[in-house]
Amino acid sequence: MKTIAKPFQTSIDIKKSQFICRLFPAQNEKEAKEIIREISEEYKDATHNCTAYVVSDGEGFDDDGEPGGTAGRPMLNVLKKNEMENIVAIVTRYFGGIKLGAGGLVRAYSKSVLETLSIAEIVDMELYEIFRFTFEYQEIKTIDSELRAKRLSIVEKQYEAQVIYFVASNNVDMVNNIQEKLANSVKIEHLGSRFLEKLD
């Protein structure tokens, strides 16, 4: 799954109108709508804040007062044509006094999103199951060896009263195998799923 690593922004001027495109990563519809709400509030002085998003649980768009089909839909089409997911596009327009016509609007909003995608850092994401491994310090070598042998990735380490590893895997059987093999040495908890940049 392709998405962006962080927010990106570009600005273009077309016939005295300014089009500012902002792209944000978002995991789901709730997050996407919250980003849209915040940006629309921050730039409420703009003529339009048109939006489009593609996320894990849906997609949507809004022309925000532009003629139907001239803004949000073309923006959504650009995201989908470029196979982007978990992404929100918001194009803020400050009207410059010259009308662009339907075709001009479609081109302007599409170009704005395309130009921002062209500078964005695009990453390949995958859905992983996340597990918390909790164990004593003397077990570090044993746990490290098992994880290496099974090619499981540690995404975070915490050294507290005990050692805590957060492990990402697409192979639950391998994690279960470690749990059975080292039942007396490590406590393993499944924390759910999370999109992460594709691991080797």
C-alpha positions as CSV (number, residue, x, y, z in Angstrom):
1,M,0.0,0.0,0.0
2,K,1.4,3.4,-1.0
3,T,1.0,6.4,1.2
4,I,2.9,9.5,2.4
5,A,5.4,9.5,5.2
6,K,4.4,13.0,6.6
7,P,2.4,16.0,5.5
8,F,3.4,17.9,2.3
9,Q,2.2,21.2,0.9
10,T,2.6,23.2,-2.4
11,S,1.0,26.3,-3.8
12,I,0.2,27.3,-7.4
13,D,-1.3,30.4,-8.9
14,I,-3.7,30.1,-11.8
15,K,-5.3,33.3,-13.3
16,K,-4.8,35.2,-10.0
17,S,-6.4,32.4,-7.9
18,Q,-4.1,30.7,-5.4
19,F,-4.5,27.0,-4.9
20,I,-2.7,25.6,-1.8
21,C,-2.7,21.8,-1.6
22,R,-2.0,20.0,1.6
23,L,-1.6,16.2,1.8
24,F,-1.8,14.3,5.2
25,P,-1.4,10.7,6.1
26,A,-4.5,9.3,7.8
27,Q,-5.4,5.7,8.9
28,N,-9.2,5.9,8.9
29,E,-12.3,8.0,8.1
30,K,-12.5,9.4,11.6
31,E,-8.9,10.7,11.4
32,A,-9.4,12.0,7.9
33,K,-12.5,14.0,8.9
34,E,-10.8,15.5,11.9
35,I,-7.8,16.7,9.7
36,I,-10.3,18.2,7.3
37,R,-12.2,19.9,10.1
38,E,-9.0,21.4,11.6
39,I,-7.7,22.7,8.2
40,S,-11.1,24.1,7.2
41,E,-11.3,25.9,10.5
42,E,-7.8,27.3,10.3
43,Y,-8.3,28.5,6.7
44,K,-11.9,29.6,7.0
45,D,-11.0,32.9,5.3
46,A,-10.4,31.0,2.0
47,T,-13.0,31.0,-0.8
48,H,-13.0,27.1,-0.8
49,N,-11.4,24.2,1.1
50,C,-12.0,21.3,-1.2
51,T,-11.2,17.8,0.0
52,A,-10.7,14.2,-1.0
53,Y,-9.5,11.1,1.0
54,V,-8.8,7.4,0.6
55,V,-8.5,5.5,3.9
56,S,-8.8,1.9,5.2
57,D,-12.5,2.2,5.9
58,G,-13.7,4.4,3.0
59,E,-13.2,7.3,0.7
60,G,-14.9,10.6,0.2
61,F,-14.7,14.1,-1.4
62,D,-16.3,17.5,-1.0
63,D,-16.5,20.4,-3.5
64,D,-17.0,23.0,-0.7
65,G,-19.1,25.3,-2.9
66,E,-17.3,24.8,-6.2
67,P,-19.6,23.6,-9.1
68,G,-20.4,19.9,-8.6
69,G,-17.8,17.5,-9.9
70,T,-15.1,20.2,-10.5
71,A,-13.0,19.9,-7.4
72,G,-13.3,17.0,-4.9
73,R,-14.0,14.3,-7.4
74,P,-11.0,15.2,-9.7
75,M,-8.8,15.3,-6.5
76,L,-10.0,11.8,-5.5
77,N,-9.4,10.6,-9.0
78,V,-5.7,11.8,-8.8
79,L,-5.2,9.9,-5.5
80,K,-6.7,6.7,-6.9
81,K,-5.0,6.9,-10.2
82,N,-1.7,7.1,-8.4
83,E,-2.7,4.2,-6.2
84,M,-2.5,6.2,-3.0
85,E,-4.1,5.0,0.2
86,N,-4.5,6.3,3.8
87,I,-4.2,9.9,2.5
88,V,-6.1,13.1,2.8
89,A,-5.9,15.9,0.2
90,I,-7.1,19.4,1.0
91,V,-6.9,22.2,-1.6
92,T,-7.5,25.7,-0.3
93,R,-8.5,28.3,-2.9
94,Y,-8.3,32.0,-2.6
95,F,-10.3,33.4,-5.5
96,G,-8.5,36.0,-7.6
97,G,-11.4,37.4,-9.5
98,I,-11.2,35.5,-12.8
99,K,-13.5,32.6,-13.3
100,L,-11.9,29.4,-14.6
101,G,-14.9,27.6,-15.9
102,A,-15.7,23.9,-15.2
103,G,-12.8,22.5,-17.2
104,G,-10.4,25.0,-15.8
105,L,-11.4,24.1,-12.2
106,V,-11.0,20.4,-12.9
107,R,-7.5,21.0,-14.3
108,A,-6.5,23.4,-11.4
109,Y,-7.6,21.1,-8.6
110,S,-6.1,18.0,-10.3
111,K,-2.8,19.8,-11.0
112,S,-2.6,21.0,-7.4
113,V,-2.8,17.5,-6.0
114,L,-0.4,16.1,-8.7
115,E,2.2,18.7,-8.0
116,T,2.1,18.0,-4.2
117,L,2.3,14.2,-4.8
118,S,5.4,14.8,-7.0
119,I,7.4,16.3,-4.1
120,A,5.9,14.0,-1.4
121,E,7.9,11.2,0.3
122,I,5.9,8.1,-0.7
123,V,6.3,5.0,1.3
124,D,5.2,1.4,1.0
125,M,3.1,0.5,4.0
126,E,1.8,-2.9,5.1
127,L,-0.6,-4.1,7.8
128,Y,1.3,-5.9,10.6
129,E,0.2,-7.7,13.8
130,I,1.9,-6.1,16.8
131,F,3.1,-8.1,19.8
132,R,4.5,-7.0,23.2
133,F,7.3,-9.3,24.5
134,T,8.1,-8.8,28.2
135,F,11.0,-10.6,29.8
136,E,13.9,-10.4,32.2
137,Y,17.3,-8.9,31.3
138,Q,19.1,-12.2,31.4
139,E,16.8,-13.5,28.6
140,I,17.9,-10.8,26.0
141,K,20.3,-13.0,24.1
142,T,17.8,-15.9,23.9
143,I,14.9,-13.7,22.7
144,D,17.2,-11.8,20.2
145,S,18.4,-15.1,18.8
146,E,14.8,-16.5,18.4
147,L,13.6,-13.3,16.7
148,R,16.6,-13.3,14.3
149,A,16.0,-16.9,13.5
150,K,12.4,-16.3,12.7
151,R,13.1,-13.0,10.9
152,L,10.7,-11.1,13.1
153,S,11.2,-7.3,13.4
154,I,11.5,-5.3,16.6
155,V,9.9,-1.9,16.1
156,E,10.6,-0.5,19.6
157,K,12.5,-1.5,22.7
158,Q,11.9,-0.3,26.3
159,Y,14.3,-1.0,29.2
160,E,12.4,-0.7,32.5
161,A,12.1,-3.1,35.4
162,Q,11.9,-5.7,32.7
163,V,12.8,-5.6,29.0
164,I,9.9,-4.9,26.6
165,Y,10.1,-5.4,22.8
166,F,7.3,-4.4,20.4
167,V,7.5,-6.9,17.6
168,A,5.8,-6.7,14.2
169,S,4.9,-9.8,12.2
170,N,2.7,-11.1,9.5
171,N,3.3,-14.7,10.7
172,V,1.3,-15.3,13.9
173,D,2.4,-19.0,13.9
174,M,6.1,-18.0,14.4
175,V,5.1,-15.8,17.4
176,N,3.1,-18.7,18.8
177,N,6.0,-21.0,18.3
178,I,8.2,-18.7,20.4
179,Q,5.5,-18.5,23.1
180,E,5.4,-22.3,23.3
181,K,9.2,-22.7,23.2
182,L,10.0,-20.0,25.7
183,A,6.8,-20.0,27.8
184,N,8.8,-19.7,31.0
185,S,11.0,-16.9,29.8
186,V,8.7,-14.4,28.0
187,K,5.2,-13.1,28.2
188,I,3.7,-12.3,24.8
189,E,0.6,-10.1,24.3
190,H,-1.1,-9.4,21.0
191,L,-1.8,-5.6,20.7
192,G,-3.7,-5.6,17.4
193,S,-2.9,-4.4,13.9
194,R,-1.0,-1.4,12.7
195,F,0.1,0.0,9.3
196,L,3.9,0.3,9.3
197,E,6.4,1.1,6.6
198,K,7.2,-2.2,4.9
199,L,9.7,-4.2,6.8
200,D,12.5,-6.3,5.2
